[in-house]
């Protein structure tokens, strides 16, 4: 059974993606924009106290990761 998604804030999610090679490019309002060298994708992480499960799953998919890879990076 795949691991379930944890409940994370926007800032916690940014820290996990930073450990996976993404960096903060800028912040536009309540969204933190992240980029990675060699990737055309950008991640727009909402700076909320708690991210919705669907939003987190979408960010993980856009980053080209599996849920298992993301959870193991926490």
Secondary structure by P-SEA (a helix, b strand, c coil): cccccccccaaaaaaaaaaaccccccccccbbbbbbccccccccccccccccaaaaaaaaaaacccaaaaaaac
